[in-house]
Amino acid sequence: METALIKQINALSLSEKILLVEEIWDSIAIENESFELTQTQQDELDRRIKSYDVNPNQGRSWEEIKSEFLKRKAS
């Protein structure tokens, strides 16, 4: 990896680094749409979907959690 790029990354705040990781992860997911889950991962996903179906109001969205995290880090 380029030294200049690493310096730019190190200059980011923690919240900016987290957002960068999200962007990188999203780009990997888009490029690798044929990614296959292990059976354990599929079982966990099925369990969570069933839990949501039973009680869709339980928990919070990723956007709510991310927003709360970024607000706490900004203060």
CHARMM internal coordinates of N, CA and C (Angstrom, degrees):
IC EDIT
DIST 1 N 1 CA 1.4584
DIST 1 CA 1 C 1.5313
ANGL 1 N 1 CA 1 C 107.89
DIST 1 C 2 N 1.2800
ANGL 1 CA 1 C 2 N 116.30
DIHE 1 N 1 CA 1 C 2 N 144.03
DIST 2 N 2 CA 1.4611
ANGL 1 C 2 N 2 CA 121.01
DIHE 1 CA 1 C 2 N 2 CA -178.23
DIST 2 CA 2 C 1.5213
ANGL 2 N 2 CA 2 C 111.58
DIHE 1 C 2 N 2 CA 2 C -65.35
DIST 2 C 3 N 1.3284
ANGL 2 CA 2 C 3 N 115.86
DIHE 2 N 2 CA 2 C 3 N 140.17
DIST 3 N 3 CA 1.4604
ANGL 2 C 3 N 3 CA 120.94
DIHE 2 CA 2 C 3 N 3 CA 178.97
DIST 3 CA 3 C 1.5210
ANGL 3 N 3 CA 3 C 110.70
DIHE 2 C 3 N 3 CA 3 C -62.81
DIST 3 C 4 N 1.3297
ANGL 3 CA 3 C 4 N 117.88
DIHE 3 N 3 CA 3 C 4 N -38.22
DIST 4 N 4 CA 1.4659
ANGL 3 C 4 N 4 CA 121.08
DIHE 3 CA 3 C 4 N 4 CA 179.77
DIST 4 CA 4 C 1.5235
ANGL 4 N 4 CA 4 C 110.90
DIHE 3 C 4 N 4 CA 4 C -63.07
DIST 4 C 5 N 1.3249
ANGL 4 CA 4 C 5 N 116.68
DIHE 4 N 4 CA 4 C 5 N -39.34
DIST 5 N 5 CA 1.4553
ANGL 4 C 5 N 5 CA 120.75
DIHE 4 CA 4 C 5 N 5 CA 179.14
DIST 5 CA 5 C 1.5235
ANGL 5 N 5 CA 5 C 110.72
DIHE 4 C 5 N 5 CA 5 C -66.22
DIST 5 C 6 N 1.3090
ANGL 5 CA 5 C 6 N 116.89
DIHE 5 N 5 CA 5 C 6 N -43.17
DIST 6 N 6 CA 1.4634
ANGL 5 C 6 N 6 CA 120.93
DIHE 5 CA 5 C 6 N 6 CA 177.87
DIST 6 CA 6 C 1.5253
ANGL 6 N 6 CA 6 C 110.32
DIHE 5 C 6 N 6 CA 6 C -61.68
DIST 6 C 7 N 1.2990
ANGL 6 CA 6 C 7 N 118.00
DIHE 6 N 6 CA 6 C 7 N -39.74
DIST 7 N 7 CA 1.4652
ANGL 6 C 7 N 7 CA 121.27
DIHE 6 CA 6 C 7 N 7 CA 178.12
DIST 7 CA 7 C 1.5248
ANGL 7 N 7 CA 7 C 110.54
DIHE 6 C 7 N 7 CA 7 C -63.45
DIST 7 C 8 N 1.3263
ANGL 7 CA 7 C 8 N 116.82
DIHE 7 N 7 CA 7 C 8 N -40.68
DIST 8 N 8 CA 1.4582
ANGL 7 C 8 N 8 CA 120.60
DIHE 7 CA 7 C 8 N 8 CA 178.41
DIST 8 CA 8 C 1.5219
ANGL 8 N 8 CA 8 C 110.60
DIHE 7 C 8 N 8 CA 8 C -64.42
DIST 8 C 9 N 1.3172
ANGL 8 CA 8 C 9 N 116.49
DIHE 8 N 8 CA 8 C 9 N -42.06
DIST 9 N 9 CA 1.4676
ANGL 8 C 9 N 9 CA 120.29
DIHE 8 CA 8 C 9 N 9 CA 179.17
DIST 9 CA 9 C 1.5226
ANGL 9 N 9 CA 9 C 110.17
DIHE 8 C 9 N 9 CA 9 C -64.08
DIST 9 C 10 N 1.3109
ANGL 9 CA 9 C 10 N 117.12
DIHE 9 N 9 CA 9 C 10 N -44.85
DIST 10 N 10 CA 1.4642
ANGL 9 C 10 N 10 CA 120.83
DIHE 9 CA 9 C 10 N 10 CA -179.70
DIST 10 CA 10 C 1.5238
ANGL 10 N 10 CA 10 C 112.65
DIHE 9 C 10 N 10 CA 10 C -64.06
DIST 10 C 11 N 1.3155
ANGL 10 CA 10 C 11 N 117.45
DIHE 10 N 10 CA 10 C 11 N -23.75
DIST 11 N 11 CA 1.4635
ANGL 10 C 11 N 11 CA 121.43
DIHE 10 CA 10 C 11 N 11 CA 179.54
DIST 11 CA 11 C 1.5294
ANGL 11 N 11 CA 11 C 112.66
DIHE 10 C 11 N 11 CA 11 C -79.72
DIST 11 C 12 N 1.3311
ANGL 11 CA 11 C 12 N 117.51
DIHE 11 N 11 CA 11 C 12 N -12.16
DIST 12 N 12 CA 1.4598
ANGL 11 C 12 N 12 CA 121.15
DIHE 11 CA 11 C 12 N 12 CA -179.07
DIST 12 CA 12 C 1.5282
ANGL 12 N 12 CA 12 C 110.81
DIHE 11 C 12 N 12 CA 12 C -74.46
DIST 12 C 13 N 1.3254
ANGL 12 CA 12 C 13 N 115.33
DIHE 12 N 12 CA 12 C 13 N 152.89
DIST 13 N 13 CA 1.4637
ANGL 12 C 13 N 13 CA 120.31
DIHE 12 CA 12 C 13 N 13 CA 173.14
DIST 13 CA 13 C 1.5297
ANGL 13 N 13 CA 13 C 108.41
DIHE 12 C 13 N 13 CA 13 C -73.42
DIST 13 C 14 N 1.3070
ANGL 13 CA 13 C 14 N 116.74
DIHE 13 N 13 CA 13 C 14 N 167.12
DIST 14 N 14 CA 1.4616
ANGL 13 C 14 N 14 CA 120.61
DIHE 13 CA 13 C 14 N 14 CA 179.20
DIST 14 CA 14 C 1.5307
ANGL 14 N 14 CA 14 C 111.41
DIHE 13 C 14 N 14 CA 14 C -58.31
DIST 14 C 15 N 1.3141
ANGL 14 CA 14 C 15 N 117.12
DIHE 14 N 14 CA 14 C 15 N -45.81
DIST 15 N 15 CA 1.4687
ANGL 14 C 15 N 15 CA 119.17
DIHE 14 CA 14 C 15 N 15 CA -179.16
DIST 15 CA 15 C 1.5305
ANGL 15 N 15 CA 15 C 110.91
DIHE 14 C 15 N 15 CA 15 C -64.91
DIST 15 C 16 N 1.3209
ANGL 15 CA 15 C 16 N 117.89
DIHE 15 N 15 CA 15 C 16 N -35.84
DIST 16 N 16 CA 1.4669
ANGL 15 C 16 N 16 CA 120.20
DIHE 15 CA 15 C 16 N 16 CA 177.28
DIST 16 CA 16 C 1.5316
ANGL 16 N 16 CA 16 C 110.79
DIHE 15 C 16 N 16 CA 16 C -67.08
DIST 16 C 17 N 1.3282
ANGL 16 CA 16 C 17 N 116.42
DIHE 16 N 16 CA 16 C 17 N -38.19
DIST 17 N 17 CA 1.4671
ANGL 16 C 17 N 17 CA 120.08
DIHE 16 CA 16 C 17 N 17 CA 177.88
DIST 17 CA 17 C 1.5282
ANGL 17 N 17 CA 17 C 110.49
DIHE 16 C 17 N 17 CA 17 C -63.84
DIST 17 C 18 N 1.3235
ANGL 17 CA 17 C 18 N 116.59
DIHE 17 N 17 CA 17 C 18 N -41.00
DIST 18 N 18 CA 1.4630
ANGL 17 C 18 N 18 CA 120.42
DIHE 17 CA 17 C 18 N 18 CA 178.68
DIST 18 CA 18 C 1.5224
ANGL 18 N 18 CA 18 C 110.29
DIHE 17 C 18 N 18 CA 18 C -63.15
DIST 18 C 19 N 1.3173
ANGL 18 CA 18 C 19 N 116.75
DIHE 18 N 18 CA 18 C 19 N -44.02
DIST 19 N 19 CA 1.4700
ANGL 18 C 19 N 19 CA 120.00
DIHE 18 CA 18 C 19 N 19 CA 178.21
DIST 19 CA 19 C 1.5235
ANGL 19 N 19 CA 19 C 111.04
DIHE 18 C 19 N 19 CA 19 C -63.46
DIST 19 C 20 N 1.3406
ANGL 19 CA 19 C 20 N 117.01
DIHE 19 N 19 CA 19 C 20 N -37.16
DIST 20 N 20 CA 1.4637
ANGL 19 C 20 N 20 CA 120.91
DIHE 19 CA 19 C 20 N 20 CA 177.50
DIST 20 CA 20 C 1.5224
ANGL 20 N 20 CA 20 C 110.53
DIHE 19 C 20 N 20 CA 20 C -63.92
DIST 20 C 21 N 1.3231
ANGL 20 CA 20 C 21 N 116.56
DIHE 20 N 20 CA 20 C 21 N -43.62
DIST 21 N 21 CA 1.4663
ANGL 20 C 21 N 21 CA 120.20
DIHE 20 CA 20 C 21 N 21 CA 178.02
DIST 21 CA 21 C 1.5213
ANGL 21 N 21 CA 21 C 110.31
DIHE 20 C 21 N 21 CA 21 C -61.37
DIST 21 C 22 N 1.3311
ANGL 21 CA 21 C 22 N 117.81
DIHE 21 N 21 CA 21 C 22 N -40.53
DIST 22 N 22 CA 1.4649
ANGL 21 C 22 N 22 CA 120.80
DIHE 21 CA 21 C 22 N 22 CA 177.03
DIST 22 CA 22 C 1.5287
ANGL 22 N 22 CA 22 C 110.67
DIHE 21 C 22 N 22 CA 22 C -59.47
DIST 22 C 23 N 1.3289
ANGL 22 CA 22 C 23 N 115.77
DIHE 22 N 22 CA 22 C 23 N -45.20
DIST 23 N 23 CA 1.4696
ANGL 22 C 23 N 23 CA 119.86
DIHE 22 CA 22 C 23 N 23 CA -179.79
DIST 23 CA 23 C 1.5228
ANGL 23 N 23 CA 23 C 110.77
DIHE 22 C 23 N 23 CA 23 C -63.11
DIST 23 C 24 N 1.3345
ANGL 23 CA 23 C 24 N 116.58
DIHE 23 N 23 CA 23 C 24 N -42.53
DIST 24 N 24 CA 1.4644
ANGL 23 C 24 N 24 CA 120.12
DIHE 23 CA 23 C 24 N 24 CA 179.11
DIST 24 CA 24 C 1.5224
ANGL 24 N 24 CA 24 C 109.96
DIHE 23 C 24 N 24 CA 24 C -63.38
DIST 24 C 25 N 1.3442
ANGL 24 CA 24 C 25 N 116.86
DIHE 24 N 24 CA 24 C 25 N -45.51
DIST 25 N 25 CA 1.4603
ANGL 24 C 25 N 25 CA 120.52
DIHE 24 CA 24 C 25 N 25 CA -179.58
DIST 25 CA 25 C 1.5256
ANGL 25 N 25 CA 25 C 110.72
DIHE 24 C 25 N 25 CA 25 C -61.30
DIST 25 C 26 N 1.3356
ANGL 25 CA 25 C 26 N 116.96
DIHE 25 N 25 CA 25 C 26 N -43.32
DIST 26 N 26 CA 1.4625
ANGL 25 C 26 N 26 CA 120.41
DIHE 25 CA 25 C 26 N 26 CA 178.97
DIST 26 CA 26 C 1.5233
ANGL 26 N 26 CA 26 C 111.02
DIHE 25 C 26 N 26 CA 26 C -60.78
DIST 26 C 27 N 1.3364
ANGL 26 CA 26 C 27 N 117.24
DIHE 26 N 26 CA 26 C 27 N -41.19
DIST 27 N 27 CA 1.4628
ANGL 26 C 27 N 27 CA 120.03
DIHE 26 CA 26 C 27 N 27 CA -179.67
DIST 27 CA 27 C 1.5239
ANGL 27 N 27 CA 27 C 110.83
DIHE 26 C 27 N 27 CA 27 C -67.10
DIST 27 C 28 N 1.3347
ANGL 27 CA 27 C 28 N 117.75
DIHE 27 N 27 CA 27 C 28 N -35.64
DIST 28 N 28 CA 1.4629
ANGL 27 C 28 N 28 CA 120.86
DIHE 27 CA 27 C 28 N 28 CA 176.25
DIST 28 CA 28 C 1.5166
ANGL 28 N 28 CA 28 C 110.02
DIHE 27 C 28 N 28 CA 28 C -65.02
DIST 28 C 29 N 1.3176
ANGL 28 CA 28 C 29 N 116.78
DIHE 28 N 28 CA 28 C 29 N -43.62
DIST 29 N 29 CA 1.4639
ANGL 28 C 29 N 29 CA 120.96
DIHE 28 CA 28 C 29 N 29 CA -179.79
DIST 29 CA 29 C 1.5178
ANGL 29 N 29 CA 29 C 111.18
DIHE 28 C 29 N 29 CA 29 C -62.06
DIST 29 C 30 N 1.3207
ANGL 29 CA 29 C 30 N 116.84
DIHE 29 N 29 CA 29 C 30 N -40.22
DIST 30 N 30 CA 1.4724
ANGL 29 C 30 N 30 CA 120.61
DIHE 29 CA 29 C 30 N 30 CA -179.62
DIST 30 CA 30 C 1.5303
ANGL 30 N 30 CA 30 C 109.95
DIHE 29 C 30 N 30 CA 30 C -66.81
DIST 30 C 31 N 1.3350
ANGL 30 CA 30 C 31 N 116.61
DIHE 30 N 30 CA 30 C 31 N -43.00
DIST 31 N 31 CA 1.4626
ANGL 30 C 31 N 31 CA 120.60
DIHE 30 CA 30 C 31 N 31 CA -178.72
DIST 31 CA 31 C 1.5267
ANGL 31 N 31 CA 31 C 111.96
DIHE 30 C 31 N 31 CA 31 C -69.40
DIST 31 C 32 N 1.3158
ANGL 31 CA 31 C 32 N 116.67
DIHE 31 N 31 CA 31 C 32 N -27.38
DIST 32 N 32 CA 1.4532
ANGL 31 C 32 N 32 CA 120.41
DIHE 31 CA 31 C 32 N 32 CA -174.39
DIST 32 CA 32 C 1.5302
ANGL 32 N 32 CA 32 C 110.67
DIHE 31 C 32 N 32 CA 32 C -117.80
DIST 32 C 33 N 1.3182
ANGL 32 CA 32 C 33 N 115.98
DIHE 32 N 32 CA 32 C 33 N 54.69
DIST 33 N 33 CA 1.4567
ANGL 32 C 33 N 33 CA 120.67
DIHE 32 CA 32 C 33 N 33 CA -176.86
DIST 33 CA 33 C 1.5249
ANGL 33 N 33 CA 33 C 112.35
DIHE 32 C 33 N 33 CA 33 C -63.89
DIST 33 C 34 N 1.3117
ANGL 33 CA 33 C 34 N 117.74
DIHE 33 N 33 CA 33 C 34 N -17.46
DIST 34 N 34 CA 1.4606
ANGL 33 C 34 N 34 CA 120.23
DIHE 33 CA 33 C 34 N 34 CA -179.28
DIST 34 CA 34 C 1.5283
ANGL 34 N 34 CA 34 C 111.90
DIHE 33 C 34 N 34 CA 34 C -88.50
DIST 34 C 35 N 1.3098
ANGL 34 CA 34 C 35 N 117.02
DIHE 34 N 34 CA 34 C 35 N 9.84
DIST 35 N 35 CA 1.4643
ANGL 34 C 35 N 35 CA 122.18
DIHE 34 CA 34 C 35 N 35 CA 179.73
DIST 35 CA 35 C 1.5221
ANGL 35 N 35 CA 35 C 110.01
DIHE 34 C 35 N 35 CA 35 C -56.83
DIST 35 C 36 N 1.3177
ANGL 35 CA 35 C 36 N 116.67
DIHE 35 N 35 CA 35 C 36 N 130.04
DIST 36 N 36 CA 1.4565
ANGL 35 C 36 N 36 CA 120.86
DIHE 35 CA 35 C 36 N 36 CA -178.31
DIST 36 CA 36 C 1.5251
ANGL 36 N 36 CA 36 C 110.37
DIHE 35 C 36 N 36 CA 36 C -105.72
DIST 36 C 37 N 1.3157
ANGL 36 CA 36 C 37 N 115.67
DIHE 36 N 36 CA 36 C 37 N 138.55
DIST 37 N 37 CA 1.4561
ANGL 36 C 37 N 37 CA 121.80
DIHE 36 CA 36 C 37 N 37 CA 177.40
DIST 37 CA 37 C 1.5217
ANGL 37 N 37 CA 37 C 109.76
DIHE 36 C 37 N 37 CA 37 C -80.26
DIST 37 C 38 N 1.3383
ANGL 37 CA 37 C 38 N 115.36
DIHE 37 N 37 CA 37 C 38 N 150.01
DIST 38 N 38 CA 1.4582
ANGL 37 C 38 N 38 CA 118.88
DIHE 37 CA 37 C 38 N 38 CA 170.64
DIST 38 CA 38 C 1.5256
ANGL 38 N 38 CA 38 C 107.59
DIHE 37 C 38 N 38 CA 38 C -72.52
DIST 38 C 39 N 1.3176
ANGL 38 CA 38 C 39 N 116.78
DIHE 38 N 38 CA 38 C 39 N 166.96
DIST 39 N 39 CA 1.4622
ANGL 38 C 39 N 39 CA 119.57
DIHE 38 CA 38 C 39 N 39 CA 178.40
DIST 39 CA 39 C 1.5261
ANGL 39 N 39 CA 39 C 110.61
DIHE 38 C 39 N 39 CA 39 C -62.63
DIST 39 C 40 N 1.3240
ANGL 39 CA 39 C 40 N 117.34
DIHE 39 N 39 CA 39 C 40 N -38.10
DIST 40 N 40 CA 1.4652
ANGL 39 C 40 N 40 CA 121.47
DIHE 39 CA 39 C 40 N 40 CA 178.45
DIST 40 CA 40 C 1.5285
ANGL 40 N 40 CA 40 C 110.98
DIHE 39 C 40 N 40 CA 40 C -63.17
DIST 40 C 41 N 1.3259
ANGL 40 CA 40 C 41 N 116.55
DIHE 40 N 40 CA 40 C 41 N -42.25
DIST 41 N 41 CA 1.4629
ANGL 40 C 41 N 41 CA 120.29
DIHE 40 CA 40 C 41 N 41 CA 178.07
DIST 41 CA 41 C 1.5297
ANGL 41 N 41 CA 41 C 110.58
DIHE 40 C 41 N 41 CA 41 C -65.72
DIST 41 C 42 N 1.3132
ANGL 41 CA 41 C 42 N 117.15
DIHE 41 N 41 CA 41 C 42 N -42.04
DIST 42 N 42 CA 1.4660
ANGL 41 C 42 N 42 CA 120.91
DIHE 41 CA 41 C 42 N 42 CA 179.07
DIST 42 CA 42 C 1.5190
ANGL 42 N 42 CA 42 C 110.77
DIHE 41 C 42 N 42 CA 42 C -63.95
DIST 42 C 43 N 1.3403
ANGL 42 CA 42 C 43 N 116.98
DIHE 42 N 42 CA 42 C 43 N -40.99
DIST 43 N 43 CA 1.4648
ANGL 42 C 43 N 43 CA 120.87
DIHE 42 CA 42 C 43 N 43 CA 178.08
DIST 43 CA 43 C 1.5224
ANGL 43 N 43 CA 43 C 110.82
DIHE 42 C 43 N 43 CA 43 C -61.68
DIST 43 C 44 N 1.3464
ANGL 43 CA 43 C 44 N 116.45
DIHE 43 N 43 CA 43 C 44 N -42.84
DIST 44 N 44 CA 1.4709
ANGL 43 C 44 N 44 CA 120.45
DIHE 43 CA 43 C 44 N 44 CA 179.99
DIST 44 CA 44 C 1.5188
ANGL 44 N 44 CA 44 C 110.26
DIHE 43 C 44 N 44 CA 44 C -66.15
DIST 44 C 45 N 1.3027
ANGL 44 CA 44 C 45 N 117.41
DIHE 44 N 44 CA 44 C 45 N -41.79
DIST 45 N 45 CA 1.4616
ANGL 44 C 45 N 45 CA 120.92
DIHE 44 CA 44 C 45 N 45 CA 177.47
DIST 45 CA 45 C 1.5239
ANGL 45 N 45 CA 45 C 110.82
DIHE 44 C 45 N 45 CA 45 C -61.58
DIST 45 C 46 N 1.3198
ANGL 45 CA 45 C 46 N 116.97
DIHE 45 N 45 CA 45 C 46 N -43.90
DIST 46 N 46 CA 1.4721
ANGL 45 C 46 N 46 CA 120.64
DIHE 45 CA 45 C 46 N 46 CA 177.40
DIST 46 CA 46 C 1.5212
ANGL 46 N 46 CA 46 C 110.99
DIHE 45 C 46 N 46 CA 46 C -61.27
DIST 46 C 47 N 1.3446
ANGL 46 CA 46 C 47 N 117.19
DIHE 46 N 46 CA 46 C 47 N -41.94
DIST 47 N 47 CA 1.4569
ANGL 46 C 47 N 47 CA 121.38
DIHE 46 CA 46 C 47 N 47 CA 179.31
DIST 47 CA 47 C 1.5297
ANGL 47 N 47 CA 47 C 110.63
DIHE 46 C 47 N 47 CA 47 C -61.12
DIST 47 C 48 N 1.3214
ANGL 47 CA 47 C 48 N 116.25
DIHE 47 N 47 CA 47 C 48 N -43.68
DIST 48 N 48 CA 1.4657
ANGL 47 C 48 N 48 CA 120.50
DIHE 47 CA 47 C 48 N 48 CA -179.33
DIST 48 CA 48 C 1.5248
ANGL 48 N 48 CA 48 C 111.84
DIHE 47 C 48 N 48 CA 48 C -67.77
DIST 48 C 49 N 1.3113
ANGL 48 CA 48 C 49 N 117.34
DIHE 48 N 48 CA 48 C 49 N -38.11
DIST 49 N 49 CA 1.4658
ANGL 48 C 49 N 49 CA 120.81
DIHE 48 CA 48 C 49 N 49 CA 177.83
DIST 49 CA 49 C 1.5294
ANGL 49 N 49 CA 49 C 109.65
DIHE 48 C 49 N 49 CA 49 C -63.81
DIST 49 C 50 N 1.3323
ANGL 49 CA 49 C 50 N 117.49
DIHE 49 N 49 CA 49 C 50 N -43.45
DIST 50 N 50 CA 1.4621
ANGL 49 C 50 N 50 CA 120.79
DIHE 49 CA 49 C 50 N 50 CA 178.45
DIST 50 CA 50 C 1.5290
ANGL 50 N 50 CA 50 C 110.71
DIHE 49 C 50 N 50 CA 50 C -63.15
DIST 50 C 51 N 1.3371
ANGL 50 CA 50 C 51 N 116.30
DIHE 50 N 50 CA 50 C 51 N -41.10
DIST 51 N 51 CA 1.4605
ANGL 50 C 51 N 51 CA 120.63
DIHE 50 CA 50 C 51 N 51 CA 178.53
DIST 51 CA 51 C 1.5284
ANGL 51 N 51 CA 51 C 110.38
DIHE 50 C 51 N 51 CA 51 C -61.88
DIST 51 C 52 N 1.3259
ANGL 51 CA 51 C 52 N 116.74
DIHE 51 N 51 CA 51 C 52 N -41.86
DIST 52 N 52 CA 1.4627
ANGL 51 C 52 N 52 CA 120.92
DIHE 51 CA 51 C 52 N 52 CA 178.30
DIST 52 CA 52 C 1.5281
ANGL 52 N 52 CA 52 C 110.84
DIHE 51 C 52 N 52 CA 52 C -64.84
DIST 52 C 53 N 1.3268
ANGL 52 CA 52 C 53 N 116.04
DIHE 52 N 52 CA 52 C 53 N -42.42
DIST 53 N 53 CA 1.4672
ANGL 52 C 53 N 53 CA 119.92
DIHE 52 CA 52 C 53 N 53 CA 179.97
DIST 53 CA 53 C 1.5263
ANGL 53 N 53 CA 53 C 111.48
DIHE 52 C 53 N 53 CA 53 C -59.74
DIST 53 C 54 N 1.3324
ANGL 53 CA 53 C 54 N 116.97
DIHE 53 N 53 CA 53 C 54 N -36.89
DIST 54 N 54 CA 1.4638
ANGL 53 C 54 N 54 CA 121.85
DIHE 53 CA 53 C 54 N 54 CA -179.86
DIST 54 CA 54 C 1.5231
ANGL 54 N 54 CA 54 C 110.82
DIHE 53 C 54 N 54 CA 54 C -72.23
DIST 54 C 55 N 1.3336
ANGL 54 CA 54 C 55 N 117.20
DIHE 54 N 54 CA 54 C 55 N -40.16
DIST 55 N 55 CA 1.4663
ANGL 54 C 55 N 55 CA 120.89
DIHE 54 CA 54 C 55 N 55 CA -176.76
DIST 55 CA 55 C 1.5317
ANGL 55 N 55 CA 55 C 110.29
DIHE 54 C 55 N 55 CA 55 C -143.39
DIST 55 C 56 N 1.3314
ANGL 55 CA 55 C 56 N 117.75
DIHE 55 N 55 CA 55 C 56 N 81.14
DIST 56 N 56 CA 1.4664
ANGL 55 C 56 N 56 CA 121.01
DIHE 55 CA 55 C 56 N 56 CA -175.57
DIST 56 CA 56 C 1.5316
ANGL 56 N 56 CA 56 C 114.59
DIHE 55 C 56 N 56 CA 56 C -67.03
DIST 56 C 57 N 1.3288
ANGL 56 CA 56 C 57 N 118.46
DIHE 56 N 56 CA 56 C 57 N -15.48
DIST 57 N 57 CA 1.4607
ANGL 56 C 57 N 57 CA 120.66
DIHE 56 CA 56 C 57 N 57 CA -179.03
DIST 57 CA 57 C 1.5236
ANGL 57 N 57 CA 57 C 112.85
DIHE 56 C 57 N 57 CA 57 C -90.67
DIST 57 C 58 N 1.3192
ANGL 57 CA 57 C 58 N 117.36
DIHE 57 N 57 CA 57 C 58 N -3.66
DIST 58 N 58 CA 1.4571
ANGL 57 C 58 N 58 CA 121.14
DIHE 57 CA 57 C 58 N 58 CA 179.33
DIST 58 CA 58 C 1.5242
ANGL 58 N 58 CA 58 C 109.55
DIHE 57 C 58 N 58 CA 58 C -77.01
DIST 58 C 59 N 1.3289
ANGL 58 CA 58 C 59 N 116.09
DIHE 58 N 58 CA 58 C 59 N 141.92
DIST 59 N 59 CA 1.4531
ANGL 58 C 59 N 59 CA 120.57
DIHE 58 CA 58 C 59 N 59 CA 177.18
DIST 59 CA 59 C 1.5193
ANGL 59 N 59 CA 59 C 112.49
DIHE 58 C 59 N 59 CA 59 C 84.20
DIST 59 C 60 N 1.3257
ANGL 59 CA 59 C 60 N 114.10
DIHE 59 N 59 CA 59 C 60 N -175.18
DIST 60 N 60 CA 1.4603
ANGL 59 C 60 N 60 CA 120.82
DIHE 59 CA 59 C 60 N 60 CA 179.90
DIST 60 CA 60 C 1.5215
ANGL 60 N 60 CA 60 C 109.81
DIHE 59 C 60 N 60 CA 60 C -131.49
DIST 60 C 61 N 1.3277
ANGL 60 CA 60 C 61 N 115.52
DIHE 60 N 60 CA 60 C 61 N 157.19
DIST 61 N 61 CA 1.4606
ANGL 60 C 61 N 61 CA 120.14
DIHE 60 CA 60 C 61 N 61 CA 179.27
DIST 61 CA 61 C 1.5266
ANGL 61 N 61 CA 61 C 109.94
DIHE 60 C 61 N 61 CA 61 C -75.65
DIST 61 C 62 N 1.3394
ANGL 61 CA 61 C 62 N 114.93
DIHE 61 N 61 CA 61 C 62 N 159.61
DIST 62 N 62 CA 1.4609
ANGL 61 C 62 N 62 CA 120.13
DIHE 61 CA 61 C 62 N 62 CA 176.47
DIST 62 CA 62 C 1.5255
ANGL 62 N 62 CA 62 C 110.31
DIHE 61 C 62 N 62 CA 62 C -59.18
DIST 62 C 63 N 1.2967
ANGL 62 CA 62 C 63 N 117.79
DIHE 62 N 62 CA 62 C 63 N -39.19
DIST 63 N 63 CA 1.4688
ANGL 62 C 63 N 63 CA 120.86
DIHE 62 CA 62 C 63 N 63 CA 179.80
DIST 63 CA 63 C 1.5269
ANGL 63 N 63 CA 63 C 111.16
DIHE 62 C 63 N 63 CA 63 C -61.14
DIST 63 C 64 N 1.3377
ANGL 63 CA 63 C 64 N 117.86
DIHE 63 N 63 CA 63 C 64 N -40.56
DIST 64 N 64 CA 1.4682
ANGL 63 C 64 N 64 CA 121.01
DIHE 63 CA 63 C 64 N 64 CA 177.97
DIST 64 CA 64 C 1.5317
ANGL 64 N 64 CA 64 C 111.13
DIHE 63 C 64 N 64 CA 64 C -64.19
DIST 64 C 65 N 1.3173
ANGL 64 CA 64 C 65 N 116.11
DIHE 64 N 64 CA 64 C 65 N -44.95
DIST 65 N 65 CA 1.4548
ANGL 64 C 65 N 65 CA 120.29
DIHE 64 CA 64 C 65 N 65 CA -179.03
DIST 65 CA 65 C 1.5185
ANGL 65 N 65 CA 65 C 110.73
DIHE 64 C 65 N 65 CA 65 C -65.88
DIST 65 C 66 N 1.3287
ANGL 65 CA 65 C 66 N 117.44
DIHE 65 N 65 CA 65 C 66 N -44.94
DIST 66 N 66 CA 1.4606
ANGL 65 C 66 N 66 CA 121.63
DIHE 65 CA 65 C 66 N 66 CA -179.62
DIST 66 CA 66 C 1.5264
ANGL 66 N 66 CA 66 C 110.51
DIHE 65 C 66 N 66 CA 66 C -62.80
DIST 66 C 67 N 1.3221
ANGL 66 CA 66 C 67 N 117.50
DIHE 66 N 66 CA 66 C 67 N -43.64
DIST 67 N 67 CA 1.4546
ANGL 66 C 67 N 67 CA 121.89
DIHE 66 CA 66 C 67 N 67 CA 179.38
DIST 67 CA 67 C 1.5232
ANGL 67 N 67 CA 67 C 111.08
DIHE 66 C 67 N 67 CA 67 C -60.53
DIST 67 C 68 N 1.3384
ANGL 67 CA 67 C 68 N 116.75
DIHE 67 N 67 CA 67 C 68 N -45.25
DIST 68 N 68 CA 1.4628
ANGL 67 C 68 N 68 CA 121.04
DIHE 67 CA 67 C 68 N 68 CA 178.75
DIST 68 CA 68 C 1.5307
ANGL 68 N 68 CA 68 C 110.80
DIHE 67 C 68 N 68 CA 68 C -62.18
DIST 68 C 69 N 1.3225
ANGL 68 CA 68 C 69 N 116.38
DIHE 68 N 68 CA 68 C 69 N -42.65
DIST 69 N 69 CA 1.4636
ANGL 68 C 69 N 69 CA 121.03
DIHE 68 CA 68 C 69 N 69 CA 179.51
DIST 69 CA 69 C 1.5267
ANGL 69 N 69 CA 69 C 111.01
DIHE 68 C 69 N 69 CA 69 C -61.72
DIST 69 C 70 N 1.3242
ANGL 69 CA 69 C 70 N 116.37
DIHE 69 N 69 CA 69 C 70 N -46.81
DIST 70 N 70 CA 1.4658
ANGL 69 C 70 N 70 CA 120.21
DIHE 69 CA 69 C 70 N 70 CA -177.75
DIST 70 CA 70 C 1.5335
ANGL 70 N 70 CA 70 C 111.01
DIHE 69 C 70 N 70 CA 70 C -66.62
DIST 70 C 71 N 1.3199
ANGL 70 CA 70 C 71 N 117.93
DIHE 70 N 70 CA 70 C 71 N -35.11
DIST 71 N 71 CA 1.4671
ANGL 70 C 71 N 71 CA 120.83
DIHE 70 CA 70 C 71 N 71 CA 176.79
DIST 71 CA 71 C 1.5191
ANGL 71 N 71 CA 71 C 110.69
DIHE 70 C 71 N 71 CA 71 C -64.43
DIST 71 C 72 N 1.3344
ANGL 71 CA 71 C 72 N 116.68
DIHE 71 N 71 CA 71 C 72 N -42.76
DIST 72 N 72 CA 1.4667
ANGL 71 C 72 N 72 CA 120.83
DIHE 71 CA 71 C 72 N 72 CA -179.68
DIST 72 CA 72 C 1.5191
ANGL 72 N 72 CA 72 C 110.69
DIHE 71 C 72 N 72 CA 72 C -65.87
DIST 72 C 73 N 1.3210
ANGL 72 CA 72 C 73 N 117.28
DIHE 72 N 72 CA 72 C 73 N -38.31
DIST 73 N 73 CA 1.4521
ANGL 72 C 73 N 73 CA 120.54
DIHE 72 CA 72 C 73 N 73 CA -179.22
DIST 73 CA 73 C 1.5266
ANGL 73 N 73 CA 73 C 111.67
DIHE 72 C 73 N 73 CA 73 C -71.47
DIST 73 C 74 N 1.3216
ANGL 73 CA 73 C 74 N 116.98
DIHE 73 N 73 CA 73 C 74 N -29.23
DIST 74 N 74 CA 1.4664
ANGL 73 C 74 N 74 CA 121.31
DIHE 73 CA 73 C 74 N 74 CA -178.80
DIST 74 CA 74 C 1.5336
ANGL 74 N 74 CA 74 C 111.86
DIHE 73 C 74 N 74 CA 74 C -74.71
DIST 74 C 75 N 1.3364
ANGL 74 CA 74 C 75 N 117.41
DIHE 74 N 74 CA 74 C 75 N -23.34
DIST 75 N 75 CA 1.4649
ANGL 74 C 75 N 75 CA 119.64
DIHE 74 CA 74 C 75 N 75 CA -177.21
DIST 75 CA 75 C 1.4995
ANGL 75 N 75 CA 75 C 113.10
DIHE 74 C 75 N 75 CA 75 C -94.14
END
COOR INIT
IC SEED 1 N 1 CA 1 C
IC BUILD
